[in-house]
Amino acid sequence: MIGFHMLRNRKGQARYYRVDVAYNLFGEYSVLREWGMRGRPGRAGARHVTWFANLREACLATERLERRARRRGYNTLIQ
């Protein structure tokens, strides 16, 4: 699995953003995005899955998402 985890702590709000690339049983690649507030039990964040025909397209999409998250103030936790 390829991906990254990012955190943003602004105005006392710890937020997370996670992106993972995975290969599925149908020969496709998926980009899974999750985001929300950290430390809020019972309040799940949001999820979004996008499907791609090949790994290159999935990785390019992941790179675009990472650049966008950085512009919004997120810092990489795990690469």
C-alpha positions as CSV (number, residue, x, y, z in Angstrom):
1,M,0.0,0.0,0.0
2,I,1.2,3.5,-0.9
3,G,0.0,6.6,0.8
4,F,0.5,9.3,3.4
5,H,-0.9,10.6,6.6
6,M,-1.0,14.3,7.4
7,L,-2.0,16.4,10.4
8,R,-3.0,20.0,10.9
9,N,-3.3,21.7,14.2
10,R,-4.8,25.2,13.7
11,K,-6.8,27.1,16.3
12,G,-6.7,24.2,18.7
13,Q,-8.3,21.8,16.2
14,A,-6.3,18.8,15.4
15,R,-7.4,17.5,12.0
16,Y,-6.1,14.5,10.0
17,Y,-6.0,13.7,6.3
18,R,-5.1,10.2,5.1
19,V,-4.6,8.9,1.5
20,D,-3.8,5.3,0.6
21,V,-3.4,3.6,-2.8
22,A,-4.4,0.0,-2.9
23,Y,-4.7,-2.8,-5.5
24,N,-8.0,-4.7,-5.5
25,L,-9.1,-8.1,-6.6
26,F,-10.5,-6.8,-9.9
27,G,-7.2,-5.5,-11.2
28,E,-7.9,-1.9,-10.4
29,Y,-6.2,0.6,-8.1
30,S,-8.2,2.6,-5.6
31,V,-7.3,5.9,-3.9
32,L,-8.9,6.0,-0.4
33,R,-9.1,9.4,1.3
34,E,-10.1,9.9,4.9
35,W,-10.3,13.1,6.9
36,G,-11.8,14.5,10.0
37,M,-11.1,15.7,13.6
38,R,-8.6,13.8,15.8
39,G,-9.6,12.8,19.4
40,R,-13.3,13.1,18.8
41,P,-14.8,9.7,19.9
42,G,-18.1,8.8,18.2
43,R,-17.6,11.4,15.4
44,A,-16.2,9.6,12.4
45,G,-14.6,11.6,9.6
46,A,-15.5,11.3,6.0
47,R,-14.3,8.8,3.4
48,H,-14.0,8.9,-0.4
49,V,-12.8,6.2,-2.8
50,T,-11.8,6.8,-6.4
51,W,-10.9,3.9,-8.8
52,F,-8.1,4.0,-11.4
53,A,-7.2,1.6,-14.2
54,N,-3.5,1.7,-13.5
55,L,-1.0,2.5,-10.8
56,R,0.5,5.5,-12.6
57,E,-2.8,7.4,-12.6
58,A,-3.5,6.5,-9.0
59,C,-0.1,7.8,-7.9
60,L,-0.5,11.0,-9.9
61,A,-3.8,11.6,-8.2
62,T,-2.2,10.9,-4.8
63,E,0.5,13.4,-5.5
64,R,-2.1,16.1,-6.5
65,L,-4.0,15.4,-3.3
66,E,-0.8,15.7,-1.2
67,R,0.1,19.1,-2.8
68,R,-3.5,20.3,-2.1
69,A,-3.4,19.2,1.5
70,R,0.0,21.0,2.0
71,R,-1.5,24.2,0.7
72,R,-4.2,23.8,3.3
73,G,-1.7,23.6,6.1
74,Y,-1.3,19.9,6.6
75,N,2.1,18.4,7.5
76,T,3.2,14.9,6.7
77,L,3.1,12.5,9.6
78,I,4.1,9.2,7.9
79,Q,5.3,9.0,4.3
